Structures are given as C-alpha cells and as structure tokens.
C-alpha cells in the first residue's frame, strides 16, 4: 500500500479529467510516490490539446502561410499564383493534434506510475466514484473535468447539424462557406483562418463590438483586419432561427436596434459563444459538493465544500485559459502533498495574460485604460501608445499594423495593464508581465538595453514616452 494511504481506499487519489490541469496533478502525485488513478472519458490531453488551442493554432499556421504567399508582392517577389487547394490542411491539423496528444496518452502515462481508465466517472458518495459497473474509492479526489462549449437556445438548432470546437476539426475539407456565431476570441481566430483558407465567412455577434474585454484600439484593429480580408461581420445581430436547406444551413439574423431581419445560407455553422464548466455527469450532489452552473465552490486552497475533494482548472469556474489552469493545478498539487503549515493559497493576485491569435496578434494583461481610470481616477493614470512602425523591424517585415498600449500609475511608472498588437504579440507580452509581477517600473524598462532591430523596441519607446511626457515636464516645473 502506498505511503500515507489508508488501507480502506483503493487509491490515494483519483483525478477525474485528463486535461492540462488534471495531468499536472496526476503526474505530480505519481512522482511523489502516491497511488493515482486518472479517469478520462474522452481523448487525453483535454479540450486545449484536442479541440481548442492546438488544432486552432495549427489551422492558423497553415492559413498564415497561404496569406503570406498572397502578400509576396510586398517583399518584391512575384509568385504568379492563380489559386490554391487547402483541403489537406485539416489532415495536417489532425496529425498535429495526434502528435501532441500522444505525449499524454495512457501508454505515456502508465510508465510514470499513473494508472488510467478511459470512461465516464460519477460520484456515489464523497469517497467513491462509479466507473461503469465498478465502484472505486480514494482518500482524495480531484475534479479536473474542464469546460465545454456553451450552446445557446436558438430556434431550430437541435434539428440542424452544427459545429462547436469539439467537432469543427473533424471536417474532411475546408467548407465553401461558414457562419460563426460569436465574436469572441475563438470566433475571431477561426473566422480569419478559414477565410484565408478559401471559405466565405460570416461572423455574427450580439454585442456592439468584437472582443469586448479588450482595449478599443485592439478590437478595432482585429475588426478592421477581418473586414479587409473579406469576412462579413454582423454586429448587434442575434440568430433567431436556423434550418436545414438542402446541403446547406439557413440562418435568420435580426438587428437588435431596428428589428430588421436577414437570411443567410452557408455550408457549415459553428457555435463560438463561450464555455461553461463541465460538471453535468459528475453527480456532485452525492458527494456533498456545492456548485452552480458557473463552477464548483472552493476555498482559497482549492478545496471544495468537502475538504478531501479538490477542484482544479476550468471546473472551478475561474478564467478559462489553459495557462491559468496549469498554474492553478501546480498550487493545488503542492497543497495536496504538503502539511498544513506549508500549504499556500491559490495565486489570485497575479494577472492572467489573454492571447488572441488574430493577425495581428493581440496579447493583453491586467487592467484596461477604462478599468484603471474607474479604479484610481483619471488624474492618477497615464497611458502610453506607440505604433508598431516605430520599430524598424516592423518596416523590414512589412508588418506595420499594430501598437503597444501600456496603462500606468502616472508618476511612479507602475504598470497596471498592457496590450500588445503585433505579429508576435504573445511573445512580447512576458516582458511586461514580469515587470507587473515584480514591480519593475517604466523607469527601469526605459534603461533596459533592447536588441535592435526587434519588435520589442516599441516597449522601450513607450517607456521613453513616460520619461518625456510625464517626468521631464514635472521636473521642469521645479527647476524653472
């Protein structure tokens, strides 16, 4: 019997869900010598590896290659291209998914000491789960079931074959036309990718704007890029009805302000209306675990209302990002292993970065300018924007659409939030992220030697603006 395990339990721990968070906990416990069972009903690796981040980014990579070929004239190259065939792109996407998924499949996990069961799990009582006809007990149970796509209530939708991220990448070929319902991160990323791969794309969003969590300059940049490339965008519209129309689908769109309606016909329909914690099949009532549709209730350490049952990742109802789920799981893993004097609360203070793989890419963290002004007052806040062409690298690469926007405390130069819109926004953000976390001020960023020529020089130029526009005028008042 494993060290520290009560003999009346089959396992020290059962982890329900083999996504990013569940894998961190299961592998960590196994490395610590604990007897662990990992239960997963679907493909191992979770939503991100199978249906979200990985296939989406693989698709976007192919779409960007196609786009760069069309843009070759900007680089002085005449390719003489009349068209292209993109149907093998989806085969490549599935191959990429399979390659990455294999790293966390049962054959890869079992040698590490993680036992696996591929099946659905439901609670029988606080220490017991049912897996098919089997009843399995554990001293500790960790819920890591992730999230699922939210499907809105649209008239006719149950009778129409439609896609979410879980089914979209099973398509055999790039559709001739595609309607995407939802203008958030997933909707915007896939709208651009499928458009570049040859689809006629319609994007429908109920709100006044796309990407409503982001800075106005960021969502305007993404919207402008989508329109420029031919994506048909319907803002302030809701889908009131859908219906099968031969080998196509019909959608009725209603404008929310004037009630005018429009009918659209497309080959495929995708729902991209956000995500919800995946809790339906767990029978949490039998375990005495409190939850709502927004997630499982938990304390500052990751424990649910039953102290031996823990929750990690999206099932907790926190931000639905893989990187946040992994960070959450790392802290819970330590808390599972360490005695109480050494347990640490979940890191809720650290800002979670947001990445939108549009073109240009949007990477953001912390407060927006509006949020900072509401929290601290306009007079205490200073915002600095530098356009991407200020970096000579952007001019060299014909990538001049973008900017950096940094929100600070006016005189201290403390960074409260940042948005980077550039071809490599996600890779530029960590400099600002670590500055926020470690209290590195704009003064120090201005003095940091940034290599030339790089995109990151616009961060230094933003810091220079803090010196020129805020500090030097202040000094001038005292020495005049």
Secondary structure, DSSP 8 states (H G I E B T S, - for coil): --TT--TTSSEEEEEE--SHHHHHHHHHHHHTT--EEEEESS-TTHHHHHTSHHHHHHHHHHHHHHHHHHTGGGGT----------THHHHHHHHHHHHHHGGGSHHHHHTTTEEEEES--EEEETTEEEETTEEEEEEEEEE---EEE-----BTGGGS--B-HHHHTT-SS--SEEEEE--SHHHHHHHHHHHHTT-EEEEEESSSSSSTTS-HHHHHHHHHHHHHTT-EEEETEEEEEEEEETTEEEEEEEETTT--EEEEEESEEEE---EEE--GGG-HHHHT--EETTEE---TTSB-SSTTEEE-GGGGTS---HHHHHHHHHHHHHHHHS-GGG------SS---EEE-SSSEEEEEE--HHHHHHHH-GGGEEEEEEEGGGSHHHHHTT----EEEEEEETTT--EEEEEEEETTHHHHHHHHHHHHHHT--HHHHHHS---SS-TTHHHHHHHHHHIIIIIHHHHHHHH-
